[in-house]
Amino acid sequence: MIPQSGTAARRAAERYLMNTYKRPPLVFTRGKGCYLWDDRGKKYLDFLGGIAVNALGHAHPRIVRVVRREAARAIHLSNLFHNQYQGPLAEKLVKWSGLDHVFFTNSGSEAIEGALKLSRIYARKKTGADSPPVKTKILALEHSFHGRTFGALAITASAKYRVPYEPLMPGAVFVRFNDVADLEAKFDDSVCAVILEPVQGEGGVFPVSEAFYNRARQLCTDHDAALIADEIQCGLGRTGRYFAYQKFSALPDIAVVAKPLAGGLPLGAILASEKFASAFSPGLHGTTFGGGPMICAAALEFLNTLEKEKLLANVRARGEQLRAGLEKLKSKFDFVKEVRGEGLIAGMELTIEGAAITQEALRRGVIINCTHERTLRFLPPFIVTSKQVNDFLAALERVLAGAARKNKAAAATPVATAAGSAR
Ligand SMILES: Cc1ncc(COP(=O)(O)O)c(C=O)c1O
């Protein structure tokens, strides 16, 4: 079937899709590396990477080759049977993470749900399956984002996502970000898990401090609760380490990954230590699609490519280059409040709204995103080159200069009007 023209496809989307996303009026038709093209042939530099999914950029030849090969063999088999790739993929994730066992899912949210269930079932088995479930409290952090399903929403801090769907999963309590005293005050024996993103993504690119992580680790150990690292956005190389938590000295009990795992195909995973993983037994958890052969083959290829192409070193080097450039921009524009991030997850907090800036960047052929109204977020592919980072910084500078001119004009206008009306 020949795809419809971009305009027809967009009209159909606007007419027939549910109204959950505000999208600009353009249609992307193909990508290569760090670039995308729309249906009119305009080229864009992609510094959003499908919201941290396209770590190898678009149409990476290794992923394309594996997907073509496996699609012609077996796309799906079900989890009632073994396939050739799940085991080897789990083995690699175990080696990289320092944890012991893996469960594959279709998305980040589904992996979060499974991780919450695992921490609950562990606690329940410890206290005795017949006793009332007392250990059910889950501590999450201010600014957190863990997904859109009911359990994940309950531990997502942002009220605008959560409140419209209440009542949610009970037992979620929010701790002030990086506030050890607040964590200690809210921790008690009813806690079955603490969940944190080592570097928060949607919340505005905030890294968790070592002091906070270590205290959470200690309290979880003391109270036999699970420390869960949500690495869906910051994991699998994004920070220049395989897992963002690897900058800390202690492991979490459970880690959750998704976005980049299968080179753009939907795959998530729950990783857990032996102690927690052993709480699952046949029948207690499952999924139809998670971990099919084609998708696991693509994921193995992604992980192998990270190693073979030494992409972690590139993430670190390009990340430093990017942040140094963003800091320079901060010194030029007074509405840039702070630059944050690690590796290739970077945030630039503004004192003004970011929507107009992302729109203007798009008009100039650069794809970025704004989270929490005022934080520009940059998530380029791990293959990004030094030249592409420089091109991006130059384009962003032009966009920020335009915003500065507009701000200045807007600041001047009310004075002129007031002066005018006084006359
Ligand atoms: C840290 C984090 N956790 C969970 C999720 C939810 O993942 P998904 O959208 O695949 O369900 C996201 C998505 O942005 C995320 O960034």
Ligand as a Chemical Component Dictionary entry (heavy atoms), coordinates in Angstrom:
data_LIG
# 
_chem_comp.id                   LIG 
_chem_comp.type                 NON-POLYMER 
_chem_comp.pdbx_formal_charge   0 
_chem_comp.three_letter_code    LIG 
# 
loop_
_chem_comp_atom.comp_id 
_chem_comp_atom.atom_id 
_chem_comp_atom.alt_atom_id 
_chem_comp_atom.type_symbol 
_chem_comp_atom.charge 
_chem_comp_atom.model_Cartn_x 
_chem_comp_atom.model_Cartn_y 
_chem_comp_atom.model_Cartn_z 
_chem_comp_atom.pdbx_ordinal 
LIG C1 C1 C 0 11.413 7.753 33.809 1  
LIG C2 C2 C 0 10.223 7.212 33.068 2  
LIG N1 N1 N 0 9.524  6.210 33.611 3  
LIG C3 C3 C 0 8.464  5.679 32.979 4  
LIG C4 C4 C 0 8.056  6.149 31.754 5  
LIG C5 C5 C 0 6.869  5.538 31.063 6  
LIG O1 O1 O 0 7.296  4.803 29.953 7  
LIG P1 P1 P 0 6.285  4.480 28.753 8  
LIG O2 O2 O 0 5.901  5.781 28.142 9  
LIG O3 O3 O 0 7.087  3.597 27.818 10 
LIG O4 O4 O 0 5.135  3.745 29.328 11 
LIG C6 C6 C 0 8.750  7.207 31.161 12 
LIG C7 C7 C 0 8.308  7.772 29.878 13 
LIG O5 O5 O 0 8.637  8.874 29.509 14 
LIG C8 C8 C 0 9.875  7.753 31.832 15 
LIG O6 O6 O 0 10.568 8.761 31.314 16 
# 
loop_
_chem_comp_bond.comp_id 
_chem_comp_bond.atom_id_1 
_chem_comp_bond.atom_id_2 
_chem_comp_bond.value_order 
_chem_comp_bond.pdbx_ordinal 
LIG C1 C2 SING 1  
LIG C2 N1 SING 2  
LIG C2 C8 DOUB 3  
LIG N1 C3 DOUB 4  
LIG C3 C4 SING 5  
LIG C4 C5 SING 6  
LIG C4 C6 DOUB 7  
LIG C5 O1 SING 8  
LIG O1 P1 SING 9  
LIG P1 O2 DOUB 10 
LIG P1 O3 SING 11 
LIG P1 O4 SING 12 
LIG C6 C7 SING 13 
LIG C6 C8 SING 14 
LIG C7 O5 DOUB 15 
LIG C8 O6 SING 16 
# 
